[in-house]
Amino acid sequence: MGFFKTFFAALFASITGFFIIVLLSFLIIAGIVASASKEDETKLEANSILHINLDYSISEKTSNNPFENFNFSTFESSNNLGLNDILKNIKKAKEDDNIKGIYLDVSIMPNGVATTEAIRNQLIDFKTSGKFVIAYAEVMTQKAFYLVSIADKVYLNPFGVLEFSGLNTELAFFKNMLDRLGIEVQIFYAGKFKSATEPFRLEKMSDPNREQITSYMNSIYNHYIKNISDARNINENLLDSISDNLLVRRAEDAKAFGLVDELAYYDVVLDDLKKRTGKKEADKLVSVTLSNYDKAPSKTKVDLKADKIAVLYAEGDIVDGKGDDNNIGSERIAKIIRKIRQDKDIKALVLRVNSPGGSALASEIMLREIELTKKKMPVIVSMGNVAASGGYYIACYADTIIAEPNTITGSIGVFGIIPNMQDFLNKHVGITFDNVKTGKFSDLGSLVKPIDTEGRSIIQHGVDTIYYKFKKRVAEGRNMTMEAVDEVAQGRVWTGVQAKEIGLVDVIGGMNEAINIAAYKAGLKNYRTKEYPEKEEPFEKFFKSLKNDTETYFIKSRLGEFYPVWEKMQSIKEMNGIQARLPFEIVIH
């Protein structure tokens, strides 16, 4: 009797707990959705300052998922805008009489160099209105300094730090670890620069890999130095010497060399902003954050009857199937492209690509949809931080390809990796395997036995075949000979500037240029843009993403700065089939 009493008590407690969790979940959903769905416009006062802080990882498109930036420890949500809305709001502020200037509160920019470039160019355009841009920081990274270098006045805290030491990228190599664990990584690749497999087969960079990294890093660095020279009116050679010899070690050094205009505390900056907006010292500065300004009305009126230009965002790894908000699923994106193609009101497609690549099959599926769409309307590709390997594959048929000068692109090559876990599972776990097969190659690709010479030949042939098709697609799309493509392929990575020189890119620019070119090619003078993927219902989005978002949040909070390493290992685990993927995770400091 005691057993049943305890059992039913535990059962009742579990059921009650379950319903409490469900109830709390719905209350949280209701609160967030209510907050997210408020249509109240931000009402601006005259002489307002647009306060811009970009200390978060900026995605290409503002997420429509109310749980994207939800903190499960504080039950608070932050509205972090994507690059699309950041650029739109800076442009809107340029034409807004209530906005007198921009305050850049930027210390750390955990974003790609092309994202930084796009925002910087939009700020330069903002300044053509005659309005001011003021910047202040206590600690300023190189990317942050590159962004704020266009400001009318750059302040640095007297005890602050400005990083100006040149660019650096580091690659992790796993070969020794795998050897110690007894894991044999069986590798197949095409292209001498296709170094995605190097971390698993080498202990350091190969000579071709070092060559390509040195080349594109110098290209990015030279662009960086030239633009800072133009913005700050400092000789390029002097800037190069300052960087190379680490001459900026204190805030005073940054001021002495002209990298910043004044060393001051925040209260001095505040007084400057008040004076520029006609306020007295005792008055309160009127400012609006970028996320709140997003809710302010725009003076630009949209003609709802005008023809449309579709803007499709493809961001993340390229994967087979539907994928999710964090990657490019071929099934989902192909379906969207078909929908765009069949919409009679859409006259052009701008495909925004920010991807290191991924599944070769998924890339081919999406490219086919691009090919069909080109027959009905102009297709323009705009490249973000990275549009390489599979990311270039899906772009190569476009009528016009546009890249930022520091976009990472190219990497026309493929590879495959099949681990042999036999020794690891036997020696470290005590598991052995045996099998029965009906054909000679029935077990080809098994993860628990080595691949013999004949099997390796078959897989390598498959890799070489896909590599040939990749080059053929590029030749067709770019109107190049196979020989010309082969010279710039081999898995080699290029910057946007380099890619334009060798014919892989047509125009250097960003999304504004892409949309303008799309309108021109479609013969449109009056048009509006429509962004894809479209928004989903909040409750549908919640049930699809709550598990993943919660899991990601807690993993990030535990791993901290090591989260990208875990993320990289997860992406390797999820690779299926032959990959058209960037050689490595490129992080430039």
C-alpha positions as CSV (number, residue, x, y, z in Angstrom):
1,M,0.0,0.0,0.0
2,G,2.9,2.3,0.9
3,F,4.4,1.7,-2.5
4,F,1.2,2.7,-4.4
5,K,0.8,5.8,-2.2
6,T,4.3,6.9,-3.0
7,F,3.9,6.1,-6.7
8,F,0.7,8.0,-7.1
9,A,2.0,11.0,-5.1
10,A,5.1,11.1,-7.4
11,L,2.9,10.7,-10.5
12,F,0.6,13.6,-9.3
13,A,3.6,15.8,-8.6
14,S,5.0,15.1,-12.0
15,I,1.8,15.9,-13.8
16,T,1.3,19.0,-11.7
17,G,4.9,20.1,-12.4
18,F,4.3,19.5,-16.1
19,F,1.2,21.7,-16.2
20,I,3.0,24.4,-14.2
21,I,5.9,24.4,-16.7
22,V,3.4,24.6,-19.6
23,L,1.5,27.4,-18.0
24,L,4.7,29.4,-17.3
25,S,5.8,28.8,-20.8
26,F,2.6,30.3,-22.2
27,L,2.9,33.2,-19.8
28,I,6.4,33.9,-21.0
29,I,5.3,33.5,-24.6
30,A,2.4,35.9,-24.1
31,G,4.6,38.5,-22.5
32,I,7.3,38.3,-25.2
33,V,4.8,38.2,-28.1
34,A,2.9,41.1,-26.6
35,S,6.1,43.1,-26.3
36,A,7.2,42.2,-29.8
37,S,3.9,43.0,-31.3
38,K,3.5,46.5,-30.0
39,E,2.7,48.8,-32.9
40,D,3.4,52.0,-30.9
41,E,5.6,54.2,-32.9
42,T,8.6,55.9,-31.3
43,K,7.9,59.6,-31.1
44,L,11.0,61.7,-31.5
45,E,11.7,65.0,-30.0
46,A,13.4,67.7,-31.9
47,N,17.3,67.8,-31.7
48,S,17.6,64.1,-30.9
49,I,20.7,62.0,-31.1
50,L,20.7,58.5,-32.6
51,H,22.7,56.4,-30.2
52,I,24.3,53.4,-31.9
53,N,25.9,50.5,-30.0
54,L,27.0,47.5,-32.0
55,D,28.5,45.2,-29.3
56,Y,26.7,42.1,-30.5
57,S,27.0,39.6,-33.3
58,I,25.0,41.2,-36.2
59,S,23.1,38.8,-38.5
60,E,22.2,39.7,-42.0
61,K,18.5,40.1,-41.3
62,T,16.7,41.0,-38.1
63,S,15.3,37.8,-36.6
64,N,11.5,37.5,-36.4
65,N,11.9,35.0,-33.6
66,P,10.9,36.6,-30.3
67,F,13.2,34.1,-28.4
68,E,16.3,34.8,-30.5
69,N,17.7,37.2,-28.0
70,F,15.8,36.0,-24.9
71,N,17.9,35.6,-21.7
72,F,16.5,32.6,-19.8
73,S,18.3,33.6,-16.6
74,T,16.8,37.1,-16.4
75,F,13.7,36.5,-18.5
76,E,14.5,39.6,-20.5
77,S,14.7,40.0,-24.2
78,S,16.8,42.5,-26.2
79,N,15.9,43.7,-29.7
80,N,19.2,43.3,-31.7
81,L,18.7,44.6,-35.2
82,G,20.2,42.7,-38.2
83,L,22.4,44.4,-40.8
84,N,19.4,45.1,-43.0
85,D,17.6,47.2,-40.4
86,I,20.8,48.9,-39.1
87,L,21.5,50.2,-42.6
88,K,17.8,51.2,-43.2
89,N,17.7,53.2,-39.9
90,I,20.9,55.1,-40.6
91,K,19.5,56.0,-44.0
92,K,16.2,57.0,-42.4
93,A,18.1,59.2,-39.8
94,K,19.8,61.0,-42.6
95,E,16.5,62.3,-43.8
96,D,14.9,62.8,-40.4
97,D,14.9,66.5,-39.3
98,N,14.5,65.4,-35.7
99,I,17.9,63.6,-35.8
100,K,20.8,66.1,-35.5
101,G,23.6,63.5,-35.4
102,I,24.8,60.1,-34.4
103,Y,26.7,59.0,-31.3
104,L,28.8,55.9,-31.9
105,D,29.2,54.1,-28.6
106,V,31.3,51.3,-30.1
107,S,34.1,49.4,-28.2
108,I,34.0,45.9,-29.5
109,M,32.8,44.8,-32.9
110,P,32.3,40.9,-32.8
111,N,31.4,41.0,-36.5
112,G,32.9,40.2,-39.9
113,V,34.9,42.8,-41.8
114,A,32.3,43.1,-44.6
115,T,29.5,43.8,-42.1
116,T,31.7,46.5,-40.5
117,E,32.4,47.9,-44.0
118,A,28.7,48.1,-44.9
119,I,27.8,50.0,-41.7
120,R,30.8,52.3,-42.2
121,N,29.8,53.2,-45.7
122,Q,26.3,53.9,-44.6
123,L,27.7,56.3,-42.0
124,I,29.7,58.1,-44.6
125,D,26.6,58.5,-46.6
126,F,24.8,59.9,-43.5
127,K,27.4,62.6,-43.2
128,T,26.7,63.9,-46.6
129,S,23.5,65.4,-45.0
130,G,25.7,67.8,-43.0
131,K,24.8,66.1,-39.8
132,F,27.6,65.1,-37.3
133,V,28.9,61.7,-36.1
134,I,30.7,61.6,-32.7
135,A,32.4,58.5,-31.3
136,Y,33.6,57.6,-27.8
137,A,35.0,54.4,-26.3
138,E,36.9,53.3,-23.3
139,V,38.4,50.3,-25.1
140,M,38.4,50.2,-28.9
141,T,39.3,47.1,-31.0
142,Q,40.7,47.5,-34.5
143,K,37.3,46.8,-36.2
144,A,35.7,49.3,-33.9
145,F,38.3,51.9,-34.7
146,Y,37.9,51.2,-38.4
147,L,34.2,51.9,-38.1
148,V,34.5,55.1,-36.0
149,S,37.5,56.5,-38.0
150,I,34.9,58.3,-40.2
151,A,33.5,60.3,-37.3
152,D,33.8,64.0,-37.1
153,K,35.3,63.6,-33.7
154,V,36.7,60.5,-32.0
155,Y,37.0,60.5,-28.2
156,L,39.0,58.0,-26.2
157,N,39.0,57.6,-22.4
158,P,42.3,59.0,-20.9
159,F,42.9,55.5,-19.3
160,G,41.4,53.7,-22.4
161,V,43.0,51.4,-24.9
162,L,43.0,51.6,-28.7
163,E,44.1,48.4,-30.5
164,F,46.2,49.1,-33.6
165,S,48.6,46.2,-34.2
166,G,47.7,44.7,-37.6
167,L,45.5,41.7,-38.5
168,N,45.9,38.1,-37.2
169,T,44.1,34.9,-37.8
170,E,44.7,31.6,-36.0
171,L,43.8,28.0,-37.1
172,A,43.3,25.0,-34.8
173,F,44.8,21.7,-35.9
174,F,43.4,18.4,-34.4
175,K,45.7,15.8,-35.9
176,N,47.7,15.0,-32.7
177,M,44.5,14.8,-30.6
178,L,42.9,12.4,-33.2
179,D,46.1,10.3,-33.3
180,R,46.1,9.9,-29.5
181,L,42.5,8.9,-29.5
182,G,43.0,6.4,-32.2
183,I,40.7,8.1,-34.7
184,E,41.8,7.8,-38.3
185,V,40.4,10.6,-40.5
186,Q,40.1,9.4,-44.1
187,I,40.3,12.4,-46.3
188,F,39.5,13.1,-49.9
189,Y,39.7,16.6,-51.6
190,A,40.2,18.4,-54.9
191,G,42.1,21.6,-55.3
192,K,45.6,22.3,-53.9
193,F,44.4,25.2,-51.9
194,K,41.3,23.4,-50.5
195,S,42.6,23.2,-47.0
196,A,39.4,22.4,-45.1
197,T,40.9,19.0,-44.4
198,E,44.3,20.3,-43.1
199,P,43.3,20.5,-39.4
200,F,42.7,16.8,-39.5
201,R,45.8,15.7,-41.5
202,L,48.5,18.2,-40.6
203,E,49.9,19.9,-37.5
204,K,50.4,23.3,-39.2
205,M,49.4,25.1,-42.4
206,S,50.6,23.8,-45.7
207,D,52.7,26.1,-47.9
208,P,49.7,26.7,-50.4
209,N,47.4,27.5,-47.5
210,R,49.9,29.9,-45.9
211,E,50.2,31.5,-49.3
212,Q,46.5,32.1,-49.8
213,I,46.0,33.3,-46.2
214,T,48.9,35.8,-46.5
215,S,47.5,37.0,-49.8
216,Y,43.9,37.8,-48.7
217,M,45.0,39.0,-45.2
218,N,47.3,41.6,-46.9
219,S,44.5,42.6,-49.2
220,I,42.2,43.2,-46.3
221,Y,44.9,45.0,-44.3
222,N,45.8,47.3,-47.2
223,H,42.2,48.3,-47.7
224,Y,42.0,48.9,-43.9
225,I,45.0,51.2,-43.9
226,K,44.0,53.1,-47.0
227,N,40.5,53.9,-45.7
228,I,41.8,55.0,-42.3
229,S,44.4,57.1,-44.0
230,D,41.7,58.8,-46.0
231,A,39.4,59.3,-43.1
232,R,42.0,60.5,-40.6
233,N,44.3,62.3,-43.1
234,I,47.3,60.3,-41.9
235,N,50.0,59.0,-44.3
236,E,49.6,55.3,-45.1
237,N,53.3,54.6,-44.5
238,L,53.0,56.2,-41.1
239,L,50.0,54.2,-40.2
240,D,51.8,51.0,-41.4
241,S,54.7,51.9,-39.1
242,I,52.5,52.6,-36.1
243,S,50.8,49.3,-36.6
244,D,53.9,47.2,-37.3
245,N,55.9,48.6,-34.4
246,L,53.0,48.7,-31.9
247,L,53.5,52.4,-31.3
248,V,50.1,52.9,-29.8
249,R,50.4,51.4,-26.3
250,R,48.6,54.1,-24.3
251,A,45.7,56.5,-24.9
252,E,48.2,59.3,-25.1
253,D,49.9,57.5,-28.1
254,A,46.6,57.3,-30.0
255,K,46.2,61.1,-29.5
256,A,49.8,61.9,-30.4
257,F,49.6,60.0,-33.7
258,G,46.2,61.4,-34.6
259,L,44.2,58.2,-34.4
260,V,41.8,60.0,-32.0
261,D,41.0,63.7,-31.6
262,E,40.6,64.0,-27.8
263,L,41.2,62.1,-24.6
264,A,38.2,62.7,-22.4
265,Y,35.7,61.1,-20.0
266,Y,32.1,60.4,-20.8
267,D,30.8,63.6,-19.2
268,V,32.9,65.7,-21.6
269,V,31.5,63.8,-24.6
270,L,28.0,64.3,-23.1
271,D,28.6,68.1,-22.9
272,D,29.8,68.1,-26.5
273,L,26.6,66.3,-27.7
274,K,24.4,68.8,-25.8
275,K,26.1,71.8,-27.4
276,R,25.7,70.3,-30.8
277,T,22.0,69.9,-30.2
278,G,21.5,73.3,-28.7
279,K,21.1,72.1,-25.1
280,K,22.4,73.7,-22.0
281,E,24.7,71.9,-19.6
282,A,21.8,71.4,-17.1
283,D,19.5,70.1,-19.8
284,K,19.0,66.4,-20.5
285,L,20.4,65.0,-23.7
286,V,17.6,63.6,-25.9
287,S,18.7,60.4,-27.6
288,V,17.2,57.3,-29.0
289,T,18.7,53.8,-29.4
290,L,18.9,52.2,-32.7
291,S,16.3,49.5,-31.7
292,N,13.8,52.1,-30.6
293,Y,14.4,54.3,-33.6
294,D,13.5,51.3,-35.7
295,K,9.9,51.9,-34.6
296,A,10.0,55.6,-35.6
297,P,8.1,56.5,-38.8
298,S,10.0,57.0,-42.0
299,K,9.5,59.9,-44.3
300,T,9.9,57.6,-47.3
301,K,6.5,56.5,-48.4
302,V,6.1,53.1,-49.8
303,D,3.9,52.6,-52.9
304,L,2.1,49.4,-52.1
305,K,1.0,49.1,-55.7
306,A,4.6,49.3,-57.1
307,D,6.4,46.3,-58.5
308,K,8.6,44.4,-56.0
309,I,12.2,43.4,-55.8
310,A,12.6,40.3,-53.7
311,V,15.5,40.3,-51.2
312,L,16.3,36.7,-50.1
313,Y,18.8,36.3,-47.2
314,A,20.9,33.1,-47.3
315,E,23.0,33.0,-44.2
316,G,24.9,30.1,-42.5
317,D,26.1,26.7,-43.5
318,I,24.5,25.1,-46.5
319,V,22.7,21.9,-45.5
320,D,20.5,19.3,-47.0
321,G,16.8,19.4,-46.2
322,K,14.8,22.2,-44.6
323,G,17.5,23.5,-42.3
324,D,16.6,26.3,-39.8
325,D,17.0,30.0,-39.1
326,N,20.8,29.4,-38.5
327,N,21.6,27.8,-41.8
328,I,20.7,27.5,-45.5
329,G,18.5,24.4,-46.0
330,S,18.2,23.6,-49.7
331,E,14.6,22.4,-49.4
332,R,13.4,25.6,-47.7
333,I,15.4,28.1,-49.8
334,A,14.5,26.3,-53.1
335,K,10.9,26.5,-52.2
336,I,11.2,30.3,-51.5
337,I,12.9,30.9,-54.8
338,R,10.2,29.0,-56.6
339,K,7.6,31.2,-54.8
340,I,9.4,34.3,-55.8
341,R,9.7,33.2,-59.4
342,Q,5.9,32.5,-59.6
343,D,4.9,35.9,-58.1
344,K,3.9,38.2,-61.0
345,D,4.5,41.3,-58.9
346,I,8.2,40.5,-58.3
347,K,10.4,41.7,-61.1
348,A,13.9,41.0,-59.8
349,L,15.6,38.9,-57.1
350,V,18.5,40.0,-54.9
351,L,20.2,37.1,-53.2
352,R,22.2,38.1,-50.1
353,V,24.8,35.4,-49.4
354,N,26.7,35.1,-46.2
355,S,27.9,31.5,-46.1
356,P,31.1,29.5,-45.9
357,G,29.4,26.7,-47.9
358,G,28.5,23.2,-47.0
359,S,26.7,20.4,-48.9
360,A,27.5,20.2,-52.6
361,L,24.2,18.5,-53.3
362,A,22.2,21.2,-51.5
363,S,24.2,23.9,-53.4
364,E,23.3,22.3,-56.7
365,I,19.6,22.1,-55.8
366,M,19.5,25.8,-55.1
367,L,21.6,26.8,-58.1
368,R,19.0,25.0,-60.3
369,E,16.3,27.2,-58.9
370,I,18.4,30.3,-59.6
371,E,19.0,29.1,-63.1
372,L,15.2,28.8,-63.7
373,T,14.5,32.2,-62.0
374,K,17.0,34.0,-64.3
375,K,14.8,33.1,-67.3
376,K,12.0,35.2,-65.8
377,M,13.8,38.1,-64.0
378,P,17.2,39.5,-63.2
379,V,19.1,37.8,-60.4
380,I,21.7,39.8,-58.5
381,V,23.9,38.4,-55.8
382,S,25.2,40.6,-52.9
383,M,27.9,39.0,-50.8
384,G,28.4,39.6,-47.1
385,N,31.3,38.6,-44.9
386,V,31.7,35.2,-46.6
387,A,30.4,33.8,-49.8
388,A,32.8,31.0,-50.4
389,S,32.8,27.4,-51.7
390,G,29.1,26.4,-51.7
391,G,28.3,30.1,-51.0
392,Y,30.0,30.9,-54.3
393,Y,28.4,27.9,-56.0
394,I,24.9,29.2,-55.4
395,A,26.0,32.7,-56.6
396,C,27.8,31.9,-59.8
397,Y,24.8,32.0,-62.1
398,A,23.7,35.5,-61.1
399,D,23.5,38.2,-63.7
400,T,25.7,40.4,-61.5
401,I,27.7,39.5,-58.5
402,I,28.5,42.3,-56.0
403,A,30.9,41.9,-53.1
404,E,32.4,44.2,-50.4
405,P,36.1,44.8,-50.9
406,N,36.9,42.6,-47.9
407,T,34.3,39.8,-48.5
408,I,35.9,36.3,-48.4
409,T,34.9,34.5,-51.5
410,G,36.0,31.9,-54.1
411,S,37.2,28.6,-52.5
412,I,36.1,26.7,-55.6
413,G,36.9,23.2,-54.5
414,V,35.4,20.2,-52.7
415,F,36.3,17.6,-50.0
416,G,35.0,14.6,-48.1
417,I,35.9,13.3,-44.7
418,I,35.1,9.8,-43.4
419,P,36.4,9.0,-39.9
420,N,37.4,5.5,-39.0
421,M,36.5,5.0,-35.3
422,Q,37.5,1.3,-35.1
423,D,40.6,1.7,-32.9
424,F,39.1,4.4,-30.7
425,L,36.0,2.3,-29.9
426,N,37.9,-0.9,-29.4
427,K,40.8,0.4,-27.2
428,H,39.0,3.2,-25.3
429,V,35.5,2.0,-25.0
430,G,35.8,-1.8,-25.5
431,I,33.3,-2.0,-28.4
432,T,34.1,-4.2,-31.4
433,F,32.1,-4.6,-34.7
434,D,31.4,-7.4,-37.2
435,N,29.3,-7.4,-40.3
436,V,27.6,-9.3,-43.1
437,K,27.3,-7.8,-46.5
438,T,25.8,-8.8,-49.8
439,G,28.0,-6.7,-52.1
440,K,31.7,-5.9,-52.3
441,F,31.1,-2.3,-51.5
442,S,28.0,-2.6,-49.3
443,D,30.0,-1.3,-46.3
444,L,31.8,1.5,-48.2
445,G,31.8,4.6,-45.9
446,S,31.5,2.6,-42.7
447,L,32.7,4.6,-39.6
448,V,34.2,1.5,-37.9
449,K,36.6,0.1,-40.4
450,P,39.3,1.5,-42.8
451,I,38.6,2.1,-46.4
452,D,40.7,-0.1,-48.8
453,T,42.6,1.2,-51.8
454,E,39.8,0.5,-54.3
455,G,37.2,2.1,-52.0
456,R,39.4,5.2,-51.7
457,S,39.7,5.4,-55.5
458,I,35.9,5.3,-55.9
459,I,35.4,8.1,-53.3
460,Q,38.1,10.3,-54.7
461,H,36.6,9.9,-58.2
462,G,33.3,11.1,-56.8
463,V,35.1,14.1,-55.2
464,D,36.9,14.9,-58.5
465,T,33.6,14.6,-60.5
466,I,31.8,17.1,-58.2
467,Y,34.8,19.4,-58.4
468,Y,34.6,19.3,-62.2
469,K,30.9,20.1,-62.1
470,F,31.6,23.0,-59.7
471,K,34.1,24.5,-62.1
472,K,31.7,23.9,-65.1
473,R,28.9,25.8,-63.3
474,V,31.3,28.7,-62.6
475,A,32.5,28.6,-66.3
476,E,28.8,28.7,-67.5
477,G,27.7,31.4,-65.0
478,R,30.7,33.7,-65.4
479,N,31.2,33.1,-69.2
480,M,34.7,31.8,-68.6
481,T,36.6,28.9,-70.1
482,M,37.3,25.9,-68.0
483,E,41.0,26.6,-68.1
484,A,40.4,30.1,-66.8
485,V,38.3,28.8,-64.0
486,D,40.8,26.2,-63.1
487,E,43.5,28.9,-62.7
488,V,41.4,30.7,-60.0
489,A,39.8,27.6,-58.5
490,Q,41.8,24.9,-56.7
491,G,40.0,25.8,-53.5
492,R,41.7,29.2,-53.3
493,V,40.2,31.9,-51.1
494,W,40.0,35.5,-52.4
495,T,38.9,38.9,-51.1
496,G,36.2,40.8,-52.9
497,V,38.8,43.1,-54.5
498,Q,40.9,40.2,-55.7
499,A,37.8,38.3,-56.9
500,K,36.9,41.3,-59.1
501,E,40.3,41.4,-60.6
502,I,40.1,37.7,-61.6
503,G,36.5,37.8,-62.9
504,L,34.7,36.0,-60.1
505,V,32.9,39.3,-59.0
506,D,31.5,42.1,-61.1
507,V,31.1,45.1,-58.8
508,I,32.5,46.2,-55.4
509,G,29.7,47.4,-53.1
510,G,26.9,46.4,-50.8
511,M,23.2,45.8,-50.7
512,N,22.3,49.3,-51.8
513,E,24.2,48.8,-55.0
514,A,22.7,45.4,-55.5
515,I,19.1,46.7,-55.2
516,N,19.9,49.6,-57.6
517,I,21.4,47.3,-60.2
518,A,18.4,44.9,-59.8
519,A,16.0,47.8,-60.4
520,Y,18.0,49.0,-63.4
521,K,18.2,45.6,-65.0
522,A,14.4,45.1,-64.4
523,G,13.6,48.5,-65.9
524,L,12.0,49.7,-62.6
525,K,11.9,53.4,-61.5
526,N,9.2,52.9,-58.9
527,Y,9.5,49.8,-56.8
528,R,9.5,48.4,-53.3
529,T,11.5,45.6,-51.7
530,K,10.1,42.5,-50.0
531,E,12.3,40.4,-47.7
532,Y,12.5,36.6,-47.5
533,P,12.3,34.3,-45.6
534,E,9.0,35.8,-44.4
535,K,7.9,36.1,-40.8
536,E,6.3,33.1,-39.1
537,E,3.6,33.1,-36.5
538,P,5.1,33.7,-33.0
539,F,3.6,30.6,-31.5
540,E,4.6,28.4,-34.4
541,K,8.1,29.9,-34.2
542,F,8.2,29.3,-30.4
543,F,7.5,25.6,-30.6
544,K,9.9,25.1,-33.4
545,S,12.8,26.9,-31.8
546,L,12.4,26.9,-28.0
547,K,14.4,23.7,-27.5
548,N,17.3,24.8,-29.7
549,D,17.4,28.4,-28.4
550,T,17.4,27.2,-24.8
551,E,20.1,24.6,-25.4
552,T,22.2,27.1,-27.3
553,Y,21.8,29.7,-24.5
554,F,23.0,27.4,-21.8
555,I,25.9,26.0,-23.9
556,K,27.1,29.5,-24.6
557,S,26.8,30.5,-21.0
558,R,28.9,27.5,-20.0
559,L,31.6,27.6,-22.7
560,G,31.9,31.4,-23.1
561,E,34.7,32.2,-25.6
562,F,35.2,28.5,-26.4
563,Y,31.6,28.3,-27.8
564,P,32.8,28.8,-31.4
565,V,35.1,25.7,-31.1
566,W,32.1,23.6,-29.9
567,E,30.0,25.1,-32.7
568,K,32.7,24.1,-35.3
569,M,32.9,20.5,-34.0
570,Q,29.1,20.3,-34.2
571,S,29.1,21.5,-37.8
572,I,31.7,18.8,-38.7
573,K,29.5,16.2,-37.0
574,E,26.6,17.2,-39.2
575,M,28.4,17.2,-42.5
576,N,26.8,14.8,-45.0
577,G,28.2,13.8,-48.4
578,I,30.7,15.7,-50.4
579,Q,31.3,19.3,-49.1
580,A,31.8,22.5,-50.9
581,R,32.9,24.4,-47.9
582,L,35.3,27.1,-46.9
583,P,38.7,25.7,-45.9
584,F,38.5,26.9,-42.3
585,E,36.7,29.2,-39.9
586,I,38.1,32.6,-40.7
587,V,38.2,34.9,-37.7
588,I,40.3,38.1,-38.2
589,H,41.4,40.1,-35.2
